[in-house]
Amino acid sequence: MAEASFIPYGTQWIADDDIAAVVSVLRGDYLTQGPYVQAFEEAIAEYVGARYCVAFCNATAALQCAVNALGIPSGFEGITSTNTFVASANCMVYNRLKPVFADIDPQTFNVTADTILPHLNIRTKVIIPVHFAGQPCDMKSIFSLAKDNGCFVIEDAAHAIGSLYADGSRVGNCKYSEMTVFSFHPVKTITTGEGGAVTTNDANLYQKLLFLRSHGITKDLKLLSQLPGPWYYEQQELGYNFRITDLQCALGVQQLKKLDEFKKRRRDIILSYNDELSPLSNVTIPFELEGLDSCFHLYVLQIDFTAVGLNRSCVMEALRSRGVGSQVHYIPVHTQPWYQKMYGYSWGEYPVAEAYYEKTLSLPLYPKMNDADVKRVIESVREVLTA
Ligand SMILES: *Cc1c(COP(=O)(O)O)cnc(C)c1O
């Protein structure tokens, strides 16, 4: 029998049509700012049901520009989840805002209006909820809390392209936010290699995002103060070079066509995991709120390692020796050394996220997994946790 290959916790699915799309760009005239950037942006906007989309070189840059576009003066504060990747908080620091964290709901691992409320104050100007693992936060209540307190909302939907809110509409339509940010890193649901995007329904924010992506420069005749000749452009803002390329966007256009299929496969794998792993003692399967239809990015188990009698490193190592990858999402951001040093955060401040962190382990979840892979993951977890 051929040796079974390693099953990582997440990976992309690139098929021949994806490769052909990228190669056709390589043979064409534009490698960077060609027709595919706009085609990808239009396809994302149409899919999620937003008026505008601006694609960026990665979601971290997209988050940074989304915060920047709001024009909040330095010294004010923003709130995000502590159960997230550091980029959700760093984007505020880049814009000289103080990052403040909110604890999570113990079932969904998402922030809620109730967990955000104690951290709101007169200086709070933006709330950045993270749709953890792909399950949307309760945006209706978060958005109304934000509006009651004069705050903007940016959804960090890096995990959640393809997910639906409780009302059945798509994450990214910005019904409950000023802007929504997606990531197209290879472990995320669809990929452009590196890549990200912001969606919005606000024409001013859209224009601002376009400026910020490319040095604050425009050649748009409607925006120039003068037109001395055909060479002319103006820098009207301080922006960055956070552009995405045509090569990446050609891949993105292809990948987006497969999103619904990817979502279905992800959900089928989760059903198998839930069926087979829920009977295990000391293990809690992920919880999906009634009525939601999420495109899950992560499959997160809660394991009582003490009761199992193995620490998390031993479990990860035992899985690895069976060819099964796993990962931890997330180390609470407020416990990162830099955040502790700069802002004085410490262990104990967000007890639900900290208790969650002690127990969490993400199992492999990606659409390219076949049934034999899924079976191997289930059997390995069973063996390791019941040894
Ligand atoms: C991956 C991720 C990001 C950053 O995405 P990049 O495209 O890698 O910059 C931001 N927020 C969350 C929650 C993520 O998982």
The ligand as an SDF file (V2000), in Angstrom:
LIG
                    3D

 15 15  0  0  0  0  0  0  0  0999 V2000
   -6.0660   35.3050    7.7460 C   0  0  0  0  0  0  0  0  0  0  0  0
   -6.6870   36.3650    8.5660 C   0  0  0  0  0  0  0  0  0  0  0  0
   -6.3900   37.7320    8.3960 C   0  0  0  0  0  0  0  0  0  0  0  0
   -5.2790   38.2180    7.5080 C   0  0  0  0  0  0  0  0  0  0  0  0
   -5.3440   37.7730    6.2220 O   0  0  0  0  0  0  0  0  0  0  0  0
   -4.1010   37.9030    5.2380 P   0  0  0  0  0  0  0  0  0  0  0  0
   -4.7410   37.8150    3.8860 O   0  0  0  0  0  0  0  0  0  0  0  0
   -3.2100   36.7380    5.5310 O   0  0  0  0  0  0  0  0  0  0  0  0
   -3.4370   39.1990    5.4820 O   0  0  0  0  0  0  0  0  0  0  0  0
   -7.0920   38.6550    9.1360 C   0  0  0  0  0  0  0  0  0  0  0  0
   -8.0320   38.2750   10.0190 N   0  0  0  0  0  0  0  0  0  0  0  0
   -8.3210   36.9830   10.2320 C   0  0  0  0  0  0  0  0  0  0  0  0
   -9.3830   36.6360   11.2220 C   0  0  0  0  0  0  0  0  0  0  0  0
   -7.6410   35.9840    9.5330 C   0  0  0  0  0  0  0  0  0  0  0  0
   -7.9090   34.7010    9.7740 O   0  0  0  0  0  0  0  0  0  0  0  0
  1  2  1  0
  2  3  1  0
  2 14  2  0
  3  4  1  0
  3 10  2  0
  4  5  1  0
  5  6  1  0
  6  7  2  0
  6  8  1  0
  6  9  1  0
 10 11  1  0
 11 12  2  0
 12 13  1  0
 12 14  1  0
 14 15  1  0
M  END
$$$$
